[in-house]
Amino acid sequence: TVFSGCEIFYDVLQCVLKVWRLEFGAHLDVELLFMCEQDEQKAQQLMEWHPHVKYCFRYVEELSNLRVECWRVGGQAIVPKVDWLVGGWSCKSLSKMNTKRGRHACAVQKGEGTTGATWQALEVAIRELRPRLFTRENVVELAHRLEGADLSVVAYVV
């Protein structure tokens, strides 16, 4: 997962898979390989909550380098290939709580504010990592701001 908060998707998926196994006998293994969090305290908390996760990378902006600073290993680690990438973009620039959000109306398209910067970072990471599936998590307001944004990177099928 990319960006803190997205790991909840994994927890929900585990519950769904448990029901599938019990009700339908279907079995699918899903492993959470890495998370990203730049704040050290938040990263420590995530690693406590998810001790099975091998990597907790510091900066999503570095994922495309394929070798990234990792809180878990205390240095650099190689970004693993994944089949399914779950991510969201920072919504601070567009949040209704942000009284200055008007100046970031085109944040995604122009790469402005935290929303635009994280959008661009994830776009590059998707192109480099080439997951078979990408799931976007975020707030409704972001969907209203995507007009004119390049969505081709999240629209491919491998």
N, C-alpha and C positions, 0 to 999 in steps of 0.2 A: 504494500500500500504506500501511497505517497501522501504526505501531510498528515499530521496527527488528527485523529478523529476518524480517519478512514478505516482504521483497524477494527472499528465496531462492525463494519461490513463482514469481516471474517467471523466474528462472534455470532452474528445473526445467521450467516451461512452455515456454521456448524450446527445450529439448532434446526435449520431446515433439512440438512443432510441426515440428522438423527431421525427426524420424522420420516423421511424417504426410506431409510433403512428399516424402521419399524413397520411402517405401513405398506411399503411396496417391495421390500427386499432389495432395493437399489443401493449400490455402494459406489461412492466416489470419494477419493482421497484429495483433500485440499490442504496445502501447507502454506502458512504465512512465512515467507522467506525474509522479507525486510520491511522496515518502516522508515520514515524520514521525520526528523524533528530537530530544529536548530537550537531550541532552548534546552540547556542541559538538564534543568530540573524536570521539565516535561519528559525528556528522553529517559531519564532515570525512572520516572513513574511508569512510562510505557513498558520499559524493560522488566520492571517488577510485575506488571499485569500480564505480560506475555513473555515468560522466561524461555519458551521454546523457539522464539524468533531469533534466527542466527545473526541478523544485522540490524542495527539501528543507525542509519546514515544521518549525517548532520545536515547536509545541504542538498535539497532537491535540484538546485541549479547545477550541481556537479555530477548528477547521475549520468549524463551523456558522456562524461569522461571515462566511464566504466571502471574507474578506480577512485574511491571516495572516502573521505574521513568518516570513520565509524565509531560511535560511542561504545558499542559493545566490545570491539576488539582493541580499542584504545589507540588507533592509528588508521592507516588506510586499508581498505578491503576492496576486492573486486566485486562489482555489481553482478549478481547472478542473473542468468537468463530466466525469464518467467513466461508462462503461457497466458496468464491473466494478470493484468495490472489494474488496480483500483486507485483512483486518485480524485482529488478535488482541488479547486483553486482557492487561494485566499480570497475571502469575500469582503475584507475590511474596506477596500476602496469603494465598494458599491453598497455596503451595508446601510440599512435605513437608520441605523444608530449613528452613522457618520454624517455629521452636519455639513461636511465639505464634499459629500459624494458627487455633487453636481459637476465639479471640475474633473471628475474621473468618469464621465459618461461614456467615453470611448477608451476606457482603460485597457480592455482586451485587445482592441484593434491597434492601439498605439504602444502597448507594452508599458503603460503608466501605472504607478502605484503598486501596491503589493499584489493586487489582482492581476494586472497585466504582466508583471514580472514572473509570477508563479505560473500563469497560463503559458507564457513563452518557454519557461524552464521545462514544464511538463510536456509541451509539444516536442521539444528537442529530445527529451528522454524517450518518448514514445517512438520517435523516428529511429533512435539508436538501439533501443531494446527490442523493438518489433514484437511486442506480445501478440498472441493470437486473438486476444480479447482485451478490450479496455472498457472499464466501467467508470463513468464520471459521477461523482457525488458532489453536490453543492446546493446552494440556496436558489430559490425560484428567481430572485432578482437577477442573478447572473444570466439566466436564459433570456431575459429581456434585453440584455446588453450584447448579445452575440451577433446581432445583425451586422453583416459586413466583415465578420471575423473569418479567417481561414480555418474551416473545419475539416479539410481533406485529411489531415493527419489522424483524426479520430474516426475516419469513415472507411478505412481500408479493411479488407478481409485477407488473411494469410491462407 
